[in-house]
Amino acid sequence: MGASTAFPYLAMSLTTLGAASYWHKIAEPGTWELHFLLGAFLAGFVFALLQRDFKITSVPGLWSRYHGRSPVRRFVWAFFGGFLLLFGARMAGGCTSGHIISGGMQLAFSSLLFAAVVFPAFMITGRYFYRLTQGA
């Protein structure tokens, strides 16, 4: 299971840029991962509509509580975080879900080691990025 290959697959499909050898490597998984992500998006959208909880906002409440209401700042951080996430996933040869869930089920040592490093890193990053301010 994974999702990160869908992004270079989509980019290469739309632009026809990139090495043919890489295209042959990602074409098959990229196809089903793109469908998987589209299905997840549509399912979330449908259930948000059914619960009458759907709204479009450029600055979510949690973000504005800790970092202000600037949409520009929000979009810059979202782009930066998304770029780092995808870059890291491609460098590692797969995304977090692929390494932890699929590799963990196979008891792959590299996946278990990755999980042991990722979870504390997530906790530290979350504590830093959403640190409590005085009076909060």
Secondary structure by P-SEA (a helix, b strand, c coil): ccccaaaaaaaaaacccccaaaaaacaaaaaaaaaaaaaaaaaaaaaaaaaccbbbbcccccccccccccaaaaaaaaaaaaaaaaaaaaaaccccccccccccccccaaaaaaaaaaaaaaaaaaaaaacccccc
